[in-house]
């Protein structure tokens, strides 16, 4: 895929998949720069019907209330995209980075080539024993 095509922003309603990826306008989008470790299956029973999935996918589902803005960074062999995605983005507000949201809660791990901000958010979550740094999970 050319860099011109990758530069095109995706702005639409997002559906969170059980693996933590997003379905946006018929495209599968993975959050750029992070890995979502397996935290087992959990359910949110405060909604009807109950929603089950990994802790990260449930946190994303809770945080995303409608539209997301994603900026593709790369394309995977299966055709899915890796993108930096935001919620609550407006004309005068950058919004909240969804990968950083997960990292700050200890629900994701920053990949080796991730932005410095992601690495710092992971280190902070680790030092505060949040999420995967505070409970045992199967890696």
C-alpha positions as a Python dict, from the first residue, in 0.01 Angstrom:
ca = {
    (1, 'X'): (0, 0, 0),
    (2, 'X'): (139, 339, -88),
    (3, 'X'): (215, 600, 178),
    (4, 'X'): (-43, 830, 14),
    (5, 'X'): (-316, 571, 75),
    (6, 'X'): (-195, 505, 430),
    (7, 'X'): (-208, 876, 516),
    (8, 'X'): (-587, 880, 472),
    (9, 'X'): (-767, 915, 804),
    (10, 'X'): (-1043, 675, 904),
    (11, 'X'): (-1324, 851, 1087),
    (12, 'X'): (-1625, 641, 1163),
    (13, 'X'): (-1815, 434, 1415),
    (14, 'X'): (-1601, 152, 1561),
    (15, 'X'): (-1695, -194, 1678),
    (16, 'X'): (-1451, -356, 1922),
    (17, 'X'): (-1371, -719, 1840),
    (18, 'X'): (-1295, -979, 2109),
    (19, 'X'): (-922, -970, 2022),
    (20, 'X'): (-908, -592, 2083),
    (21, 'X'): (-900, -496, 1716),
    (22, 'X'): (-1152, -249, 1576),
    (23, 'X'): (-1389, -281, 1284),
    (24, 'X'): (-1414, 60, 1117),
    (25, 'X'): (-1595, 110, 786),
    (26, 'X'): (-1542, -256, 698),
    (27, 'X'): (-1169, -243, 776),
    (28, 'X'): (-998, -435, 1056),
    (29, 'X'): (-772, -202, 1255),
    (30, 'X'): (-514, -296, 1520),
    (31, 'X'): (-384, -29, 1754),
    (32, 'X'): (-34, 68, 1645),
    (33, 'X'): (266, 6, 1870),
    (34, 'X'): (107, -223, 2128),
    (35, 'X'): (49, -590, 2203),
    (36, 'X'): (-256, -706, 2401),
    (37, 'X'): (-157, -996, 2628),
    (38, 'X'): (-412, -1267, 2700),
    (39, 'X'): (-590, -1182, 3024),
    (40, 'X'): (-853, -1452, 3000),
    (41, 'X'): (-1222, -1407, 2936),
    (42, 'X'): (-1415, -1157, 3146),
    (43, 'X'): (-1770, -1023, 3122),
    (44, 'X'): (-1933, -687, 3176),
    (45, 'X'): (-2274, -775, 3315),
    (46, 'X'): (-2373, -412, 3380),
    (47, 'X'): (-2486, -388, 3017),
    (48, 'X'): (-2756, -586, 2844),
    (49, 'X'): (-2675, -817, 2676),
    (50, 'X'): (-2356, -882, 2874),
    (51, 'X'): (-2031, -827, 2678),
    (52, 'X'): (-1746, -1075, 2720),
    (53, 'X'): (-1385, -1066, 2603),
    (54, 'X'): (-1034, -984, 2721),
    (55, 'X'): (-986, -704, 2973),
    (56, 'X'): (-839, -485, 2698),
    (57, 'X'): (-1130, -538, 2459),
    (58, 'X'): (-1380, -466, 2738),
    (59, 'X'): (-1190, -149, 2833),
    (60, 'X'): (-1190, -36, 2470),
    (61, 'X'): (-1559, -113, 2435),
    (62, 'X'): (-1626, 94, 2748),
    (63, 'X'): (-1408, 386, 2630),
    (64, 'X'): (-1528, 401, 2269),
    (65, 'X'): (-1871, 555, 2266),
    (66, 'X'): (-1921, 614, 1896),
    (67, 'X'): (-1675, 757, 1652),
    (68, 'X'): (-1299, 711, 1636),
    (69, 'X'): (-1035, 886, 1429),
    (70, 'X'): (-758, 655, 1311),
    (71, 'X'): (-439, 738, 1125),
    (72, 'X'): (-304, 424, 950),
    (73, 'X'): (68, 360, 998),
    (74, 'X'): (112, 29, 816),
    (75, 'X'): (-73, -254, 648),
    (76, 'X'): (-48, -621, 751),
    (77, 'X'): (-24, -920, 516),
    (78, 'X'): (-387, -1009, 593),
    (79, 'X'): (-504, -665, 476),
    (80, 'X'): (-570, -528, 825),
    (81, 'X'): (-424, -193, 926),
    (82, 'X'): (-211, -77, 1218),
    (83, 'X'): (-325, 271, 1318),
    (84, 'X'): (-302, 534, 1588),
    (85, 'X'): (-662, 587, 1697),
    (86, 'X'): (-828, 858, 1905),
    (87, 'X'): (-1164, 916, 2069),
    (88, 'X'): (-1316, 1253, 2160),
    (89, 'X'): (-1115, 1422, 1885),
    (90, 'X'): (-1242, 1761, 1779),
    (91, 'X'): (-1138, 2070, 1593),
    (92, 'X'): (-955, 2211, 1895),
    (93, 'X'): (-882, 1890, 2088),
    (94, 'X'): (-653, 1603, 1985),
    (95, 'X'): (-864, 1357, 2183),
    (96, 'X'): (-743, 1051, 2371),
    (97, 'X'): (-505, 799, 2214),
    (98, 'X'): (-660, 453, 2260),
    (99, 'X'): (-325, 268, 2273),
    (100, 'X'): (-203, 505, 2546),
    (101, 'X'): (-534, 452, 2730),
    (102, 'X'): (-468, 75, 2743),
    (103, 'X'): (-100, 114, 2830),
    (104, 'X'): (-176, 350, 3121),
    (105, 'X'): (-410, 88, 3267),
    (106, 'X'): (-161, -195, 3225),
    (107, 'X'): (-380, -372, 2967),
    (108, 'X'): (-125, -357, 2684),
    (109, 'X'): (249, -386, 2632),
    (110, 'X'): (443, -138, 2419),
    (111, 'X'): (623, -296, 2123),
    (112, 'X'): (994, -235, 2063),
    (113, 'X'): (938, 30, 1792),
    (114, 'X'): (652, 206, 1970),
    (115, 'X'): (662, 582, 2030),
    (116, 'X'): (847, 703, 2340),
    (117, 'X'): (517, 807, 2504),
    (118, 'X'): (395, 448, 2483),
    (119, 'X'): (714, 314, 2640),
    (120, 'X'): (680, 567, 2925),
    (121, 'X'): (312, 481, 2984),
    (122, 'X'): (401, 111, 3007),
    (123, 'X'): (685, 179, 3255),
    (124, 'X'): (450, 386, 3472),
    (125, 'X'): (179, 115, 3472),
    (126, 'X'): (445, -145, 3555),
    (127, 'X'): (584, 59, 3846),
    (128, 'X'): (230, 107, 3983),
    (129, 'X'): (147, -263, 3929),
    (130, 'X'): (-158, -189, 3717),
    (131, 'X'): (-333, -443, 3498),
    (132, 'X'): (-110, -725, 3375),
    (133, 'X'): (169, -594, 3600),
    (134, 'X'): (-51, -649, 3907),
    (135, 'X'): (-229, -976, 3835),
    (136, 'X'): (-103, -1299, 3684),
    (137, 'X'): (-194, -1384, 3327),
    (138, 'X'): (-95, -1659, 3087),
    (139, 'X'): (155, -1523, 2833),
}
